[in-house]
Amino acid sequence: MHGEYKVPGGKLVVVDVAEEGGVLRHVRVAGDFFLEPDEALDAVNRALEGAPADTDAAGLAARIDAALPEGTVMYGLTSEGVGIAVRRALAHATDWTDYDWQLIHGGPESPALHMALDEVLTAEVAAGRRPPTLRVWEWGAPAVIIGSFQSLRNEVDAEGAARHGVEVVRRISGGGAMFVEPGNTITYSLSVPEALVQGLSFQDSYAYLDDWVLGALGEMGIRAWYQPLNDIATDQGKIAGAAQKRLVGHDGGPGAVLHHVTMSYDIDADKMLEVLRIGREKLSDKGIKSAKKRVDPLRRQTGLAREAVIERMIASFGGRYGLTRGKVTDDELARARELARTKFGSPEWTARVP
């Protein structure tokens, strides 16, 4: 069995391993990482040899750490990264380059329709009728997008939203509220087969699916990193938030993962504060005193037009994994419009947690 895992911000780890009698055999770890001394690699392989095949990534990492020679130096590599690569091998996980990725980047749509498209397209990936898809959104109206489990009245100032013409919709993924405006926000979704994140913990899957955009930002001169559980940050502040939803496949078969990210290109912080209720607990958790300082827009950090940032992100993804331009099919659009009408545009769904 073969497994690969790129350590976030680090290097690629490759593991070839067999399972015999419930234990790991013939373990060989490789990759483009740096490791000193040379004999440390043999120690890693020996530590994994004979380990119970159901050992989780943390347990495998502990075995490796206990076996490493004193003074071992790892660069671009972590013991847990090796453990994750082993788990992905045993789970027969796929890699980004195993797929023919499709890009969807259409015109502006209503907030409710965007929520519906996420659900429909990810369900199509789960059913095997659609290839893994990167969809870049264009917003047709300002909106607040609240997480699946958030309280509507605790998160949104209804009077402020009405005064500024801000629509409130609820998404199917968890996480926090996002304030978006058409020219100030960059949003994208990844709809991917569950096999792509096999062997990863929920937290690790966020870092794994965010890694490409960290690279794209780096190419634009922004040093960004994944900040658990679901933020993308720089030393100037947060620039993006991610959320996920796992959809079960047909008849309980392999499913798909929706991973969507909203990035701040620019922001009207005063308007945001009139629409969102950002409590002191959230601010203290982030170690800051002012909601205005929570987000640092891409416009200031890159000096690029919003369209240029999007183009560079798409080019970076395509350069890594390949990307063919596609579109939402007529059937997918019809189903999404119906779902927007009956679910995402309905007061019952939006206020399902009052």
N, C-alpha and C positions, 0 to 999 in steps of 0.2 A: 504494500500500500504506500501511496505517495501523498505527502501533505506539504503545503507551502503556506507561509504566513509572513507578511511584511510587518515588522515591528513598527508601530506608529513613530514617525520621526527617526526611524532607524533603517536597518537593512533586511534583506530577504533571508528567511530561514527555511531550509528544505529538509524534510525528513523522509527517509524510506525505511519502512518497518514492516514486520510480519507479526501476526498474532498466532501463537501456537499454544494450545492447552490453557488458554486464558491469560497468558503472559506475553510480554513483548519480546520479540526475538529479531536478530539480525538488524539491529538499529544502526542507521548511518545518518549522521547529521552533517549538513553542508550549507553553504550560502556565501553571500558576498560581504559578510561581516568581518570584523577584525577580532582576533583572540590571541592573547599571550598568557602563558607560553604555549608552544605547539602541542605539548602533551595534554593540555586542558581539553582539547577536542576528544581525545581518547577517553578521558575521564567522563565526559558528558555521555558518550556512547555506552560506556560500562555502567554508568549510573542508571540508564534507562533499560538496559538489558535485564530481562527477567522481572521487570515491574509488572504488577497486575494490570491487565488491559483496561480495567475500569477506573484506574487512578485518574483523578481530575488534573487539570493543568497545574493547579497550585501544588498538588502532591508530587507531581513529576518535577516541578521546579525545586521543591525542597530536597528531593533526592539528588538533583544536579548540584545544588548549592553545597550539600554535605560532601560531595565527592571532588569538588574543584580543588586543585593545588593552591596552597597559600600564595597570595600575591597575584592571583589570576586577574587579568584586565580584559573586560569585554567592551567593545565599541560597536554600536549598532546592533547589539544583541543583548537579550536578557534571558535568564533561566526560564521565566514564565513564557517568553516568546517561543522557546523550544518546546515547552510543554503544550502550548496551544497548537503548534505545528503537528505534534504527535496526535493530539485529539482530532485535528482536522483530517489527518491521514486515516485514522481509524473510522471516522464518520464518512469517509469518501466525499469530502467536501470538494467543490469545484473552485476554479480560479476565475478572476475577471476575464482573462484572455481566452477562456473556454467558450465564450459567448459572442454572438454577433449583436452588438449593442445598437439600439435605435434611439435617435434624438427626435423629440417633439418640441417644437418651439413655435407656437401659433400666436394669434392675436389676442388682445385683451378679452378676458372672460369675467363673469360675475364671481364674487367670492364663493357663493353656494355651488356654482358649477365646478369651480376648482376642487372643492372638497369631494364632489361626486366623481370627478375624473380620477382623482387619486384612488378611490375605492374601486371603480370599474377597471381601470388599467391594471392595477395590482392583482385583481381577481383574474384578469385575462392571462397575466403572467403565470399565476398559480395553476391555471387550467392548461397551460402549454400552448395557448392560442396566440400569444404575443411574446416577442423576444424581450429580454431585459431592456428596460427603457429609462432613459434620462429625459425628464420633461422639465423644461424651463417655463415658468409661468409669466404671464403678463396680466397685471391686475386691471380690471375694468372699473373699480371703485375703491375708495378707502375702506378699510375694514379692521375689526379686531377679531382675531382667530383665537378662540379659547380651547383649551385642552379638553379631552373627552370627559375628564372627571372633575373639572373645575366648577365651582359655584358661579353662576352667571352674575348674581347681584354682588358677590364679594370681589369679582374681578373687574367689572365694568360699571362705570358711572353712566347710567342710562341717559340722564339729561345732557351730559357732555357729549355722548355719542350722537344723540339726536341733533344737538346744536351744530355739530361739525359734519353732519351727514355721513357718519361712519356706520356701516352695516356690521352687525355682530353675527358671526357664524361659529358653529362648534365643529371641530374636526373629529376623526375617528381615533386619532392617536392621543396619547397622554401628554404630559408636560404643561408648560405655562402659556399665558396669553401673549400674543404677538400683535403689535400695532403696525399696520402696513398702509402705505400710500403708493399709488401707481408709479410715480417717478422716483420714489425714495427707497424702494425695496427690490431686492433680488431674491427670488424664491425658486427652488428646484425640488423635484422629487426623483428618487430612484425607486423603481419597482423591480425587484430582483428575486430570482428563485431562492427558496430557503436553503438550497444546497450551497449557495455562495457563502453563507455564514455558519454552516455546520461546524461544530466543534468550538465555537466561540461563545463566551458568556454574553448575556444581554449587554453589559457594559462594553465588553471588547468589540461587539458588533458595531457599536456607535463609532469607536475609534477607527475600526477597519473601513467602514463605509464613508467616513469623513476624510480619510487619508489623501485621496486624490485632490480634494479641494484645498487642503493645506499646501500641497505641492503647487497647485495653480496660483494660490496667493503668494507663495514664495517666489514664483516667476515674475510676479508683479512688484516684488520688493517688500512684501509684508511677511514678517516673521510671525506666523500664527501657530497655535497649538490647540490640541483637543484638551478640554477641561471637563473632567467627569461631572455629571453624567452626560450632559448634552449641549455643552457650549463650545464655541470656537472663539478663542480669545487672543489678544495681543497684549503687549505691555502697556498699551494705551486704553484697553478696555475690551469688553465683549463686542464682537462683530456679528455673531450669528448664534442661532439656537436650532437644535435638531429635535426631531421626534420620530417615533417608530410605531408601526402597527404590524402585527403578524396575522396573516390571513391563512386559514386552513384550506388545504386543497380539496378537490372533489372527493367525496366518500372517505374523507380522512386521510387522503394521500398527501404527497409533498405539497407544501404551500408556498407562499411568497411573503416577502417583507417589503413594506412601504417605509422608506426613510426619506423624510422631507426636511429641508433646511430653509430658514428665512434669514437673509443677511441684510444688514442695514447699510444701504448705499449712502443715504442722507437721512436726516430725521428732524422733525419739528418736535423738539422735546417738550415744549410748553403745551402743545396740543395733545401729545401723548399723555401728559400728566392730568389733563382735563378729561380724558376718556378712560384711562386705566386707573384702577385703584392699586397702587404699588405700596404694599404695607412695609412697616418698619422691620418686621421679621425677615422679609426677603432681602432688604437692603443690608441688614446686619449679617445675614448669611453670606453675602458677597463681600463683606468687609469694607463697605463704602457707606457714605452718609447721604449722598445725593443721587436720586434716580436719574438725573441728567447725565451723570458720569458713568452710568452702567454701560452705555453703548458708545462706541467710537466708530463713526461711519467710514465706509470704504472710500467715499468721495475725498475726504480729507487725507486719508492715508495713501491713496494711489495717485490722485490728481487726474484720473482718467474719467471719461464720460461713462455713464452707466452701461450703455450699449457696448463700449469697448471692454469693460470688465467682463460682461457676459460672453462676448466673443472669445476673449482670452481663456475664460474658464472652459468653454466648449472645446476650444482647440487643444487645451491641455488634456482634457479627458480623452479626446479622440487620438491624441498622440500616444497616450498610454495604452489604450485598450481597443482603439478602433471605434468608429461611430458613423452610422448611416442615417441620413435624414429621413424621417418618416412623418406620419400624421395619425391623428385619431381617426379611426374608421367611422363610417356612417352609423354602423350598429352600436359601436362604443359611445358615440356622441348621443345617439337617441336614448340609450340606457342611462347615460349620465344626466341628461336633461330631465328625464323622469325622476331620477333619484334626487336631483336638486330640488325638484318641485315637491316631492312627497316626503323627503327626509330633511335635507340640509337647509331648505328654505322654510321649514315648518317651525312654528313657535314651540311645539311639543319637543322637538329634538334640541333646539337651541337652549330651552329652559329645562332640560331633563334633569339637571342638577340646579335647582332654583338659585 
